[in-house]
Amino acid sequence: QALLVESGGGVVQPGGSLRLSCADSGFTFVACPMHWVRQSPGKGLEWVTVVSTNGVNAYYADSVKGRFTVSRDNTKNTLFLQMNSLRRDDTAVYYCARGSPGWSFFDSWGQGTLVTVSS
Amino acid sequence: QSALTQPASVSGSPGQSITISCTETSSDIANYASVSWYQQHPGKAPKLIIYDVSHRPSGISDRFSGSKSGNTASLTISGLQADDEADYYCASYSNTVTFDWVFGGGTKLTVL
């Protein structure tokens, strides 16, 4: 199955910004909505955002609305997450996940990239 | 905000069957028929094991099965194996006012 590979994680100070990327090696990227899901250390999964196949529509969890922006480049099979005004509670492993065509489930997941917000 | 409630932990011996419940505690979920389940081993990414309540993706063992009754979905694992020890999450989404996905809190399965 096609792989999703995230990159761009690291350590950032509170209030800072970071941009995550997710490269899809498969052939179905353009046909699937794409999600970001995060997991704080020792905690459960939290959905963050989804972007439609053409990149026009995006939806966000209340916890990141107004601070995070999702986008995609279908010519490069790549998903992005621009994270601004980062807070300590944004510290988490961020996974990109391929959505089902019907939007109802997360079909496959990347290995995740760790974002640590700390001074 | 909707919520999906799972037991924090379940356990079973090899060869036994266990069931993990996932109860929707809000009326905001308009399409709870789309419950899905994910398995996550420590330090690994989640993996889809059940979608749309009871469907298994290709390559997932038929020891995993899903069902739903009222506002409670269930994941049953039969013939427990050591490798089944993992965290399990249910998920669903709401499309009433906007799109919003919710995960259950997760259940730690211990194979004794």
Contacts between the chains, C-beta under 8 A, distances in Angstrom:
chain1	res1	chain2	res2	distance
A	35	B	101	7.4
A	37	B	46	7.8
A	37	B	103	7.9
A	44	B	89	6.6
A	44	B	103	6.0
A	44	B	104	7.5
A	44	B	105	5.1
A	44	B	106	4.4
A	45	B	38	7.5
A	45	B	40	7.9
A	45	B	46	6.6
A	45	B	89	5.5
A	45	B	91	7.6
A	45	B	103	4.4
A	45	B	106	7.2
A	46	B	103	6.7
A	47	B	91	7.8
A	47	B	100	7.5
A	47	B	101	3.8
A	47	B	102	6.9
A	47	B	103	6.6
A	50	B	99	6.3
A	50	B	101	7.3
A	59	B	98	5.6
A	59	B	99	4.3
A	59	B	100	7.0
A	61	B	100	7.3
A	62	B	1	7.8
A	95	B	45	5.9
A	95	B	46	7.2
A	97	B	46	7.9
A	100	B	51	6.9
A	102	B	34	7.9
A	103	B	93	7.2
A	103	B	95	7.9
A	103	B	99	7.1
A	104	B	31	7.3
A	104	B	34	3.7
A	104	B	36	7.1
A	104	B	51	7.0
A	104	B	52	6.3
A	104	B	93	6.6
A	105	B	34	6.7
A	105	B	36	3.8
A	105	B	48	6.4
A	105	B	51	4.3
A	105	B	52	7.1
A	105	B	91	7.1
A	106	B	36	7.1
A	106	B	38	7.2
A	106	B	46	7.4
A	106	B	48	6.3
A	106	B	91	7.2
A	107	B	48	6.1
A	107	B	57	7.7
A	108	B	48	7.0
A	109	B	45	4.3
A	109	B	46	5.4
A	109	B	47	7.0
A	109	B	48	7.9
A	110	B	45	6.4
A	111	B	44	7.9
A	111	B	45	5.3
A	112	B	45	5.8
